[in-house]
Amino acid sequence: MLILTRKIEESIKIGDTITIKVLSVADGQVKIGIDAPRDLKVHRQEVYEEIQRQNIEAAKTSKSDVSSVASLIKQRRTTKK
């Protein structure tokens, strides 16, 4: 982990397209601004972890789910003939 010290209004560059700027420090909180390309996803850590958890959950399949999908495909094939 790289650790840097910055004062209010000072920035950090990540590559050519990302700038992180310290906006304020008060009551044990640091407010930062992030300037990054729109196609780059930026999330708070807890939000990112929840997205990952939901993606893993959504990717789980059961035998009954697979059987249901297989039945639907078979029905569709027979009705098209």
KOLBA-428110 format. One record per atom (N, C-alpha, C): x, y, z. Coordinates in steps of 0.2 Angstrom, whole numbers, plus 5000, padded with zeros to 4 digits. Layout:
N
ATOM      u      v      w
ATOM      X      Y      Z
...
# end
This chain:
81
ATOM      u      v      w
ATOM   5004   4994   5000
ATOM   5000   5000   5000
ATOM   5004   5006   5000
ATOM   5003   5011   4996
ATOM   5006   5017   4995
ATOM   5003   5022   5000
ATOM   5007   5025   5004
ATOM   5004   5030   5009
ATOM   5007   5037   5008
ATOM   5002   5042   5006
ATOM   5004   5048   5005
ATOM   5001   5053   5009
ATOM   5004   5059   5011
ATOM   5001   5064   5015
ATOM   5000   5070   5010
ATOM   4994   5072   5011
ATOM   4991   5078   5007
ATOM   4988   5083   5011
ATOM   4988   5089   5010
ATOM   4985   5095   5013
ATOM   4978   5096   5009
ATOM   4974   5100   5012
ATOM   4968   5102   5009
ATOM   4970   5106   5002
ATOM   4966   5104   4997
ATOM   4967   5107   4990
ATOM   4973   5104   4987
ATOM   4976   5099   4990
ATOM   4982   5096   4986
ATOM   4979   5089   4983
ATOM   4982   5087   4978
ATOM   4979   5081   4974
ATOM   4984   5076   4973
ATOM   4982   5070   4971
ATOM   4985   5064   4969
ATOM   4983   5062   4962
ATOM   4988   5060   4958
ATOM   4986   5058   4951
ATOM   4987   5050   4951
ATOM   4982   5047   4948
ATOM   4983   5040   4947
ATOM   4983   5039   4939
ATOM   4988   5037   4936
ATOM   4989   5037   4929
ATOM   4988   5044   4926
ATOM   4985   5044   4920
ATOM   4984   5050   4916
ATOM   4977   5053   4917
ATOM   4972   5049   4920
ATOM   4965   5051   4919
ATOM   4962   5052   4926
ATOM   4965   5050   4931
ATOM   4962   5050   4938
ATOM   4965   5055   4943
ATOM   4962   5060   4946
ATOM   4964   5064   4950
ATOM   4960   5064   4957
ATOM   4963   5063   4962
ATOM   4960   5063   4969
ATOM   4962   5069   4973
ATOM   4958   5073   4975
ATOM   4959   5079   4978
ATOM   4956   5080   4985
ATOM   4960   5082   4990
ATOM   4958   5082   4997
ATOM   4954   5089   4997
ATOM   4947   5089   4999
ATOM   4943   5095   4999
ATOM   4943   5098   5006
ATOM   4942   5093   5011
ATOM   4942   5096   5018
ATOM   4943   5090   5023
ATOM   4945   5092   5029
ATOM   4946   5088   5034
ATOM   4943   5091   5041
ATOM   4938   5087   5043
ATOM   4934   5090   5049
ATOM   4931   5084   5053
ATOM   4932   5084   5060
ATOM   4928   5079   5064
ATOM   4930   5072   5062
ATOM   4936   5071   5061
ATOM   4939   5064   5060
ATOM   4937   5062   5053
ATOM   4934   5066   5048
ATOM   4932   5064   5042
ATOM   4936   5068   5036
ATOM   4938   5064   5031
ATOM   4941   5067   5025
ATOM   4936   5067   5020
ATOM   4935   5073   5017
ATOM   4931   5074   5011
ATOM   4936   5074   5005
ATOM   4935   5070   5000
ATOM   4939   5069   4994
ATOM   4935   5070   4988
ATOM   4938   5073   4983
ATOM   4935   5073   4976
ATOM   4938   5069   4971
ATOM   4935   5065   4967
ATOM   4938   5061   4962
ATOM   4936   5063   4955
ATOM   4941   5064   4951
ATOM   4940   5066   4944
ATOM   4942   5060   4940
ATOM   4938   5056   4937
ATOM   4939   5050   4933
ATOM   4935   5050   4927
ATOM   4937   5046   4922
ATOM   4932   5045   4916
ATOM   4926   5042   4918
ATOM   4920   5044   4915
ATOM   4914   5042   4917
ATOM   4913   5034   4916
ATOM   4917   5031   4912
ATOM   4916   5024   4911
ATOM   4920   5020   4916
ATOM   4923   5023   4921
ATOM   4927   5020   4926
ATOM   4922   5020   4932
ATOM   4921   5014   4935
ATOM   4916   5014   4941
ATOM   4920   5016   4947
ATOM   4917   5020   4951
ATOM   4920   5022   4957
ATOM   4915   5021   4963
ATOM   4917   5017   4968
ATOM   4912   5015   4973
ATOM   4916   5016   4980
ATOM   4912   5017   4985
ATOM   4914   5017   4992
ATOM   4916   5009   4993
ATOM   4920   5007   4997
ATOM   4922   5000   4998
ATOM   4916   4996   5000
ATOM   4912   4999   5005
ATOM   4906   4994   5007
ATOM   4901   4993   5002
ATOM   4901   4998   4997
ATOM   4896   4997   4992
ATOM   4899   4992   4987
ATOM   4905   4993   4985
ATOM   4909   4988   4981
ATOM   4908   4981   4983
ATOM   4909   4980   4990
ATOM   4908   4973   4993
ATOM   4901   4971   4992
ATOM   4896   4975   4993
ATOM   4889   4973   4993
ATOM   4888   4971   4985
ATOM   4890   4975   4981
ATOM   4889   4973   4973
ATOM   4892   4966   4972
ATOM   4898   4965   4974
ATOM   4902   4959   4973
ATOM   4898   4953   4976
ATOM   4895   4954   4982
ATOM   4891   4949   4986
ATOM   4885   4947   4982
ATOM   4881   4952   4980
ATOM   4875   4951   4976
ATOM   4877   4948   4969
ATOM   4882   4950   4966
ATOM   4884   4946   4960
ATOM   4885   4939   4961
ATOM   4889   4937   4966
ATOM   4890   4930   4968
ATOM   4883   4927   4969
ATOM   4879   4930   4973
ATOM   4873   4927   4974
ATOM   4868   4926   4968
ATOM   4869   4931   4963
ATOM   4865   4930   4957
ATOM   4867   4925   4953
ATOM   4874   4923   4953
ATOM   4877   4918   4949
ATOM   4876   4911   4951
ATOM   4873   4910   4957
ATOM   4872   4904   4960
ATOM   4866   4901   4956
ATOM   4866   4894   4954
ATOM   4860   4891   4951
ATOM   4859   4884   4955
ATOM   4853   4882   4955
ATOM   4852   4876   4958
ATOM   4850   4871   4952
ATOM   4849   4865   4954
ATOM   4847   4860   4949
ATOM   4840   4861   4947
ATOM   4836   4863   4951
ATOM   4829   4865   4949
ATOM   4829   4871   4944
ATOM   4833   4876   4945
ATOM   4833   4881   4941
ATOM   4835   4879   4934
ATOM   4840   4875   4933
ATOM   4843   4872   4927
ATOM   4837   4868   4924
ATOM   4834   4864   4928
ATOM   4829   4860   4925
ATOM   4823   4864   4922
ATOM   4821   4869   4926
ATOM   4816   4874   4923
ATOM   4818   4877   4917
ATOM   4824   4879   4916
ATOM   4826   4883   4910
ATOM   4826   4878   4904
ATOM   4829   4872   4906
ATOM   4829   4866   4901
ATOM   4822   4865   4898
ATOM   4817   4864   4903
ATOM   4810   4863   4901
ATOM   4807   4869   4896
ATOM   4809   4875   4898
ATOM   4806   4880   4894
ATOM   4809   4880   4887
ATOM   4816   4879   4887
ATOM   4819   4878   4880
ATOM   4816   4873   4876
ATOM   4814   4867   4879
ATOM   4811   4861   4875
ATOM   4804   4863   4873
ATOM   4800   4866   4877
ATOM   4794   4869   4875
ATOM   4794   4874   4869
ATOM   4799   4878   4870
ATOM   4799   4883   4864
ATOM   4801   4880   4858
ATOM   4805   4875   4858
ATOM   4807   4871   4852
ATOM   4802   4867   4849
ATOM   4798   4864   4853
ATOM   4792   4860   4850
ATOM   4786   4865   4848
ATOM   4786   4871   4850
ATOM   4780   4875   4848
ATOM   4782   4879   4842
ATOM   4789   4879   4840
ATOM   4791   4882   4834
ATOM   4791   4878   4828
ATOM   4790   4871   4829
ATOM   4790   4866   4824
ATOM   4784   4866   4820
# end
